[in-house]
């Protein structure tokens, strides 16, 4: 009789979490669909879409830069080519609604997969709470860029590895196809390759001694296969090399906002979650194996070092500690969900299809009556109109405007592709616009025969140019200022308003 009861309860546990996860994911999708403008706040989205369209138009992969003023023709590969193609196709179909839908779907899928994986150790309520906390910690980096499309793949792959370690077995070979998909979406796949070894150590640590050699061989074989699979892209073995190049930019990473370290001078969801985790560990006396401790510390270090890694900590750390946390919270065994409601698999399938159809109908209806707009701070349309009227070709621009300039057919001096421009060039540029080295500013303007500048009003270089002979301010609004070199192109000059300083 006890066996029969356990069997019925287990059926509920195995089926209900899937539907709960799907409903939660659908809710997150709708939330970000409604607040889609929040996803359109980073100018890099512009050039990602433009490169994706180039790939579609040419049916080829870029191996050199085709858009910039200063690096035209230099070697460069796109480590996010598939995400760029998807964004470009979606944009061509539904304007800005396309990228918003794609990013919202990815976030919904991430939450659904996350909750489903946690359901092996937590009841749905706790899994949903952890998912909401992960979303709040990561919200600063939710923008329609390739990393968003890679998030569900990351959670699924690492969750599969952790599930194998929890079972003290080797990873399922069904996880392997996720690697070339992740590789094509975003360069963060190198983290997945690194975690194979780290999580494999946990599987070996908890396995019986007589099984460790065979288990180590299987994990090693999976790791080699994953590395080979990461090269199964149009770029071949150049793929992992290109993805790793960003890590060699040295000092440059310190001036890029998303690569900067966490500032504990302010208190946010991440700081609160980290302190809460430490306090809970002390209060409840939780014990982790050395490999899990190293995994958790590594994720914390990554998040503290670069704010862009907070979402990695937020979604992966719970997967690392879920099983020991559940076991130590309930020493008598994992809790079994109540079985008042039994879900027939056909009912689950019908419910899933209903959610999908309802999602598509609601999406179509919402898009028919709603217009998405990119953040104004990254779309200096009026200023670029003036530059086009004056037929200016060589513009010294703010990096945040590079993507928009590319979409307008202008070659930017610099844009968001830091690995293309390199550490030395970008650091010299930042020292110049920040006013630290005025000589560098003047030299760059002269060396590249710059005809006009397009900078933030508050950028020190825009104030410096007001006092440099040979440069004249011709336009300014609350965000952007244009200076032109006197004696430069004057076509249609009367069409450009002359704004006082």
C-alpha positions as CSV (number, residue, x, y, z in Angstrom):
1,X,0.0,0.0,0.0
2,X,2.8,2.4,0.8
3,X,4.5,1.6,-2.5
4,X,1.3,2.4,-4.4
5,X,0.9,5.8,-2.6
6,X,4.5,6.7,-3.4
7,X,4.0,5.9,-7.0
8,X,0.9,8.1,-7.3
9,X,2.6,11.0,-5.6
10,X,5.7,10.7,-7.7
11,X,3.6,10.9,-10.8
12,X,2.3,14.2,-9.6
13,X,5.8,15.5,-8.8
14,X,7.0,14.5,-12.3
15,X,4.2,16.2,-14.2
16,X,3.0,19.2,-12.2
17,X,6.4,21.0,-12.2
18,X,6.4,21.1,-16.0
19,X,3.1,22.9,-16.2
20,X,4.0,25.2,-13.3
21,X,7.2,26.1,-15.0
22,X,5.5,26.7,-18.3
23,X,2.9,29.0,-16.7
24,X,5.6,30.9,-14.9
25,X,7.6,31.3,-18.1
26,X,4.5,32.5,-20.0
27,X,3.9,35.1,-17.3
28,X,7.4,36.4,-17.6
29,X,7.1,36.5,-21.4
30,X,3.9,38.6,-21.2
31,X,5.5,40.9,-18.6
32,X,8.5,41.8,-20.8
33,X,6.3,41.9,-23.9
34,X,4.2,44.7,-22.2
35,X,7.3,46.4,-20.9
36,X,9.2,45.9,-24.2
37,X,10.8,49.3,-24.3
38,X,12.9,48.3,-21.3
39,X,14.7,45.8,-23.6
40,X,15.5,48.5,-26.1
41,X,18.1,50.5,-24.2
42,X,21.5,49.6,-25.6
43,X,22.9,50.9,-28.9
44,X,24.7,47.6,-29.5
45,X,21.3,46.2,-30.6
46,X,21.5,48.3,-33.7
47,X,24.8,46.9,-35.0
48,X,23.9,43.4,-34.0
49,X,20.8,43.7,-36.2
50,X,22.8,45.3,-39.0
51,X,25.4,42.5,-39.0
52,X,22.6,39.9,-38.9
53,X,21.1,41.5,-42.0
54,X,24.5,41.5,-43.7
55,X,24.8,37.8,-43.1
56,X,21.3,37.2,-44.5
57,X,21.9,39.4,-47.6
58,X,25.3,38.0,-48.4
59,X,24.6,34.4,-47.3
60,X,28.1,34.5,-45.8
61,X,29.9,35.1,-42.5
62,X,31.9,38.3,-41.9
63,X,35.6,37.7,-41.5
64,X,36.5,41.4,-41.4
65,X,34.9,44.7,-40.4
66,X,32.6,46.2,-43.0
67,X,31.1,49.1,-41.1
68,X,33.6,51.3,-39.1
69,X,35.7,54.3,-40.1
70,X,38.8,53.3,-38.2
71,X,38.9,49.5,-38.6
72,X,37.4,49.0,-42.0
73,X,38.8,45.7,-43.5
74,X,40.5,44.6,-40.2
75,X,40.0,40.9,-39.2
76,X,36.9,40.4,-37.2
77,X,34.4,37.5,-36.7
78,X,31.0,37.6,-35.1
79,X,30.8,35.3,-32.1
80,X,27.0,35.8,-31.9
81,X,26.1,35.3,-35.6
82,X,23.0,33.2,-35.1
83,X,21.5,35.6,-32.5
84,X,22.2,38.5,-34.9
85,X,20.5,36.7,-37.7
86,X,17.5,36.0,-35.5
87,X,17.2,39.6,-34.4
88,X,17.6,40.9,-37.9
89,X,14.9,38.5,-39.2
90,X,12.6,39.4,-36.4
91,X,13.2,43.1,-36.9
92,X,12.6,42.9,-40.6
93,X,9.3,41.1,-39.9
94,X,7.8,43.1,-37.0
95,X,10.0,46.2,-36.6
96,X,11.1,46.6,-33.0
97,X,8.4,44.3,-31.9
98,X,10.4,41.4,-33.3
99,X,13.5,41.8,-31.1
100,X,11.2,42.4,-28.1
101,X,9.3,39.2,-28.7
102,X,12.5,37.2,-29.2
103,X,14.1,38.6,-26.0
104,X,10.9,38.1,-24.0
105,X,10.5,34.5,-25.2
106,X,14.1,33.9,-24.2
107,X,13.5,35.3,-20.7
108,X,10.3,33.3,-20.4
109,X,12.1,30.1,-21.5
110,X,14.9,30.8,-19.0
111,X,12.6,31.1,-16.1
112,X,10.6,28.0,-17.2
113,X,13.7,25.8,-17.5
114,X,15.1,27.2,-14.2
115,X,11.9,26.4,-12.3
116,X,11.7,23.0,-13.8
117,X,15.2,22.1,-12.8
118,X,14.7,23.3,-9.3
119,X,11.5,21.3,-9.0
120,X,13.6,18.2,-8.4
121,X,14.5,19.6,-5.0
122,X,12.0,22.4,-4.2
123,X,8.3,22.8,-4.2
124,X,6.9,25.1,-6.9
125,X,6.4,28.1,-4.6
126,X,10.1,28.1,-3.5
127,X,11.3,27.6,-7.1
128,X,9.2,30.5,-8.2
129,X,10.5,32.7,-5.4
130,X,14.1,31.9,-6.4
131,X,13.3,32.6,-10.1
132,X,11.8,36.0,-9.2
133,X,14.9,36.8,-7.1
134,X,17.2,35.8,-10.0
135,X,15.2,38.1,-12.3
136,X,15.5,41.0,-10.0
137,X,19.2,40.6,-9.6
138,X,19.7,40.3,-13.4
139,X,17.3,43.0,-14.5
140,X,20.0,45.6,-15.2
141,X,21.3,43.4,-18.1
142,X,18.0,42.6,-19.7
143,X,18.4,44.2,-23.1
144,X,17.7,42.8,-26.6
145,X,21.2,41.5,-27.3
146,X,22.6,38.1,-28.0
147,X,23.3,37.1,-24.4
148,X,19.6,37.1,-23.7
149,X,18.9,34.5,-26.4
150,X,21.7,32.3,-24.9
151,X,20.4,32.4,-21.3
152,X,17.9,29.5,-21.6
153,X,20.6,27.4,-23.3
154,X,23.0,28.2,-20.5
155,X,20.6,27.3,-17.8
156,X,19.5,24.1,-19.5
157,X,23.1,22.9,-20.2
158,X,24.5,23.7,-16.7
159,X,21.4,22.4,-15.1
160,X,21.9,19.1,-17.0
161,X,25.5,18.9,-15.8
162,X,24.4,19.5,-12.2
163,X,21.7,16.9,-12.4
164,X,24.3,14.4,-13.6
165,X,26.6,15.3,-10.7
166,X,23.7,15.0,-8.3
167,X,23.1,11.5,-9.6
168,X,26.8,10.7,-9.4
169,X,26.8,9.8,-13.0
170,X,28.1,11.2,-16.3
171,X,26.3,13.9,-18.4
172,X,23.7,12.9,-20.9
173,X,24.9,13.0,-24.4
174,X,21.6,14.8,-25.2
175,X,23.2,17.9,-23.7
176,X,25.9,18.0,-26.4
177,X,23.8,19.7,-29.2
178,X,23.3,22.6,-26.8
179,X,27.0,23.5,-27.1
180,X,27.0,24.4,-30.9
181,X,23.7,26.3,-30.3
182,X,25.1,28.2,-27.4
183,X,28.3,28.8,-29.4
184,X,26.4,30.3,-32.3
185,X,24.3,32.6,-30.0
186,X,26.9,34.1,-27.7
187,X,30.6,33.9,-26.7
188,X,29.6,33.0,-23.2
189,X,29.7,29.3,-24.1
190,X,33.3,29.2,-22.9
191,X,31.8,29.2,-19.4
192,X,29.9,26.1,-20.2
193,X,33.1,24.3,-21.3
194,X,34.9,25.4,-18.2
195,X,32.1,24.2,-15.9
196,X,32.2,20.7,-17.4
197,X,35.4,20.1,-15.5
198,X,34.3,21.9,-12.4
199,X,31.0,20.1,-12.1
200,X,32.7,16.8,-13.0
201,X,34.8,17.1,-9.9
202,X,31.7,17.2,-7.8
203,X,30.4,14.0,-9.5
204,X,33.7,12.3,-8.8
205,X,33.9,13.6,-5.2
206,X,30.5,12.1,-4.3
207,X,30.9,8.9,-6.3
208,X,32.0,5.6,-4.8
209,X,35.8,5.1,-4.9
210,X,35.6,2.1,-7.2
211,X,33.6,4.0,-9.8
212,X,35.7,7.2,-10.0
213,X,38.1,6.2,-12.7
214,X,35.4,5.1,-15.1
215,X,33.3,8.1,-14.2
216,X,36.3,10.4,-14.7
217,X,36.9,8.9,-18.2
218,X,33.2,9.5,-19.2
219,X,33.3,13.1,-18.0
220,X,36.6,13.7,-19.8
221,X,35.2,12.2,-23.0
222,X,32.1,14.4,-22.7
223,X,34.4,17.5,-22.2
224,X,36.4,16.7,-25.3
225,X,33.3,16.1,-27.3
226,X,31.9,19.4,-26.1
227,X,35.0,21.2,-27.1
228,X,34.8,19.7,-30.6
229,X,31.1,20.5,-30.8
230,X,31.9,24.2,-30.0
231,X,33.7,24.3,-33.3
232,X,30.7,23.0,-35.2
233,X,29.9,26.5,-36.5
234,X,30.6,28.3,-39.8
235,X,33.8,29.7,-38.2
236,X,35.1,26.3,-37.1
237,X,38.0,26.3,-34.7
238,X,38.2,30.1,-34.9
239,X,35.0,30.2,-32.8
240,X,36.4,29.5,-29.3
241,X,39.4,31.7,-30.1
242,X,37.2,34.6,-31.1
243,X,35.0,34.2,-28.1
244,X,38.0,34.2,-25.7
245,X,39.6,37.3,-27.3
246,X,37.3,39.6,-25.2
247,X,39.0,38.3,-22.1
248,X,42.4,39.6,-23.3
249,X,41.4,43.3,-23.5
250,X,43.0,44.1,-20.1
251,X,42.5,47.6,-18.9
252,X,39.8,48.3,-21.5
253,X,37.3,46.1,-19.6
254,X,37.5,48.6,-16.7
255,X,36.0,51.4,-18.8
256,X,33.1,49.4,-20.2
257,X,30.1,49.7,-17.8
258,X,29.0,46.1,-18.0
259,X,32.5,44.8,-17.4
260,X,33.1,46.9,-14.3
261,X,33.3,45.4,-10.8
262,X,30.3,45.5,-8.4
263,X,30.2,48.7,-6.4
264,X,29.1,47.9,-2.8
265,X,28.7,51.6,-2.3
266,X,25.1,51.1,-3.3
267,X,22.8,48.4,-2.1
268,X,20.8,46.4,-4.6
269,X,19.2,43.0,-5.1
270,X,22.5,41.3,-5.8
271,X,24.1,42.7,-2.7
272,X,21.1,41.8,-0.6
273,X,21.0,38.2,-2.0
274,X,24.7,37.6,-1.5
275,X,24.5,38.8,2.1
276,X,21.4,36.8,2.7
277,X,23.0,33.7,1.3
278,X,26.0,34.1,3.7
279,X,23.6,34.8,6.6
280,X,21.5,31.8,5.8
281,X,24.5,29.5,5.6
282,X,25.7,30.6,9.0
283,X,22.2,30.4,10.6
284,X,21.3,27.0,9.3
285,X,24.8,25.5,9.2
286,X,24.7,24.2,5.7
287,X,27.6,22.1,4.5
288,X,28.7,21.8,0.9
289,X,31.3,19.5,-0.6
290,X,34.7,21.1,-1.5
291,X,33.9,21.0,-5.3
292,X,30.5,22.7,-4.7
293,X,32.2,25.3,-2.5
294,X,34.7,26.1,-5.2
295,X,31.8,26.3,-7.8
296,X,29.8,28.7,-5.6
297,X,32.9,30.8,-4.8
298,X,33.8,30.9,-8.5
299,X,30.3,32.2,-9.4
300,X,30.4,34.8,-6.7
301,X,33.9,35.9,-7.8
302,X,32.6,36.3,-11.4
303,X,29.7,38.4,-10.3
304,X,31.8,40.6,-8.1
305,X,34.4,41.1,-10.8
306,X,32.0,42.0,-13.7
307,X,28.4,43.2,-13.2
308,X,27.4,41.5,-16.4
309,X,28.1,38.1,-14.7
310,X,25.4,38.8,-12.0
311,X,22.8,36.9,-14.1
312,X,25.2,33.9,-14.3
313,X,25.4,33.8,-10.5
314,X,21.7,34.5,-10.1
315,X,20.6,31.5,-12.3
316,X,23.4,29.0,-11.7
317,X,24.2,29.3,-8.0
318,X,20.7,28.0,-7.0
319,X,21.3,25.0,-9.2
320,X,24.7,24.3,-7.5
321,X,23.3,24.4,-4.0
322,X,19.8,23.1,-4.6
323,X,20.3,19.4,-3.7
324,X,22.4,19.7,-0.5
325,X,20.1,22.6,0.6
326,X,17.0,20.5,0.2
327,X,18.6,17.4,1.8
328,X,19.9,19.4,4.8
329,X,16.6,21.3,5.2
330,X,14.7,18.1,5.4
331,X,16.9,15.4,6.8
332,X,14.1,12.8,6.7
333,X,14.0,12.9,2.9
334,X,12.7,15.1,0.1
335,X,9.2,16.4,0.6
336,X,6.5,14.8,-1.6
337,X,4.0,17.1,-3.1
338,X,0.3,16.5,-2.1
339,X,-1.6,14.4,-4.6
340,X,-5.1,15.8,-4.4
341,X,-4.8,16.7,-8.1
342,X,-3.5,14.2,-10.6
343,X,-2.5,15.5,-14.0
344,X,-3.0,13.3,-17.0
345,X,-0.2,13.8,-19.5
346,X,-2.8,14.6,-22.2
347,X,-4.3,17.3,-20.1
348,X,-0.8,18.7,-19.6
349,X,-0.2,18.7,-23.3
350,X,-3.5,20.4,-24.0
351,X,-2.7,23.0,-21.3
352,X,0.7,23.7,-22.9
353,X,-0.9,24.1,-26.3
354,X,-3.5,26.4,-24.9
355,X,-0.9,28.6,-23.3
356,X,1.0,28.7,-26.6
357,X,-2.1,29.7,-28.6
358,X,-3.2,32.2,-26.0
359,X,0.3,33.7,-26.0
360,X,0.3,34.1,-29.8
361,X,-3.1,35.6,-29.9
362,X,-2.4,38.0,-27.1
363,X,1.0,38.9,-28.7
364,X,-0.7,39.6,-32.1
365,X,-3.4,41.7,-30.5
366,X,-0.9,43.7,-28.4
367,X,1.4,44.4,-31.3
368,X,-1.5,45.6,-33.4
369,X,-2.1,48.4,-30.9
370,X,1.3,49.1,-29.5
371,X,4.4,50.7,-30.9
372,X,7.9,50.1,-29.4
373,X,10.5,52.8,-29.5
374,X,14.2,52.6,-28.9
375,X,15.7,54.6,-26.0
376,X,16.0,58.2,-27.1
377,X,19.5,58.5,-25.5
378,X,20.9,56.1,-28.2
379,X,19.0,57.5,-31.2
380,X,20.3,61.0,-32.0
381,X,18.2,61.3,-35.1
382,X,18.1,65.1,-35.3
383,X,21.9,65.4,-34.9
384,X,22.6,62.7,-37.5
385,X,20.1,64.4,-39.9
386,X,22.3,67.5,-39.7
387,X,25.5,65.6,-40.3
388,X,23.8,64.0,-43.4
389,X,22.7,67.4,-44.6
390,X,26.2,68.7,-44.4
391,X,27.4,65.5,-46.2
392,X,29.9,64.8,-43.4
393,X,31.7,61.4,-43.7
394,X,34.3,61.3,-41.0
395,X,32.7,61.7,-37.6
396,X,34.3,61.3,-34.2
397,X,31.5,59.9,-32.2
398,X,30.4,58.7,-28.7
399,X,30.6,54.9,-28.6
400,X,26.9,54.8,-27.6
401,X,26.0,56.3,-31.0
402,X,28.0,53.9,-33.1
403,X,25.3,51.4,-33.6
404,X,22.7,54.0,-34.6
405,X,25.2,55.6,-37.0
406,X,25.7,52.2,-38.7
407,X,22.0,51.9,-39.3
408,X,22.0,55.3,-40.9
409,X,24.7,54.4,-43.3
410,X,27.5,56.3,-41.6
411,X,30.8,54.8,-40.6
412,X,31.4,55.3,-36.8
413,X,34.8,56.2,-35.4
414,X,34.0,53.6,-32.7
415,X,31.1,51.4,-31.6
416,X,30.5,48.6,-29.1
417,X,32.8,46.0,-30.7
418,X,35.7,46.4,-28.2
419,X,37.5,43.3,-29.5
420,X,37.6,44.9,-33.0
421,X,39.2,48.2,-31.9
422,X,41.6,46.7,-29.3
423,X,42.8,47.8,-25.9
424,X,45.4,50.4,-27.0
425,X,43.1,52.3,-29.4
426,X,40.0,52.3,-27.1
427,X,42.0,53.4,-24.0
428,X,43.6,56.3,-26.0
429,X,40.1,57.2,-27.2
430,X,38.6,57.2,-23.7
431,X,41.5,59.3,-22.3
432,X,40.9,61.7,-25.1
433,X,37.1,62.2,-24.6
434,X,37.4,62.3,-20.8
435,X,39.8,65.2,-21.1
436,X,42.7,63.5,-19.5
437,X,45.0,63.9,-22.5
438,X,43.9,66.9,-24.7
439,X,46.9,66.2,-27.0
440,X,45.5,62.7,-27.7
441,X,42.1,64.3,-28.6
442,X,43.7,66.7,-31.0
443,X,45.9,64.1,-32.5
444,X,43.1,61.6,-33.2
445,X,41.0,64.4,-34.8
446,X,43.9,65.2,-37.1
447,X,45.2,61.8,-37.8
448,X,41.8,60.5,-38.9
449,X,40.9,63.8,-40.7
450,X,37.8,64.2,-38.6
451,X,35.2,66.6,-40.1
452,X,32.7,66.6,-37.2
453,X,32.2,65.3,-33.7
454,X,29.0,63.7,-32.2
455,X,29.3,63.6,-28.4
456,X,27.3,63.7,-25.2
457,X,26.7,67.2,-24.0
458,X,28.4,66.3,-20.7
459,X,31.4,64.6,-22.2
460,X,34.5,66.6,-21.3
461,X,35.8,66.5,-24.9
462,X,32.6,68.4,-26.1
463,X,33.5,71.2,-23.6
464,X,37.1,71.2,-24.7
465,X,36.2,71.6,-28.3
466,X,34.4,74.8,-27.5
467,X,37.9,76.3,-26.8
468,X,40.0,74.7,-29.5
469,X,40.7,76.9,-32.5
470,X,39.3,75.6,-35.8
471,X,36.3,73.9,-34.2
472,X,32.8,75.3,-34.0
473,X,29.7,74.1,-32.2
474,X,26.7,74.1,-34.6
475,X,24.1,72.0,-32.7
476,X,23.2,70.9,-29.2
477,X,20.2,69.6,-27.4
478,X,19.8,68.1,-24.0
479,X,21.8,65.0,-24.9
480,X,24.1,65.5,-27.9
481,X,26.4,68.2,-29.3
482,X,27.9,68.6,-32.7
483,X,31.2,70.4,-33.5
484,X,32.5,70.8,-37.0
485,X,35.9,71.6,-38.3
486,X,35.8,75.1,-39.7
487,X,36.6,75.0,-43.4
488,X,35.1,71.5,-43.7
489,X,32.1,70.4,-45.8
490,X,29.5,73.2,-46.0
491,X,26.9,71.8,-48.3
492,X,23.4,72.7,-47.1
493,X,24.9,74.4,-44.1
494,X,21.9,76.7,-43.8
495,X,19.7,73.7,-43.0
496,X,21.6,73.0,-39.8
497,X,20.4,75.1,-36.9
498,X,23.0,77.2,-35.2
499,X,22.5,76.6,-31.5
500,X,24.1,79.0,-29.0
501,X,26.5,77.6,-26.4
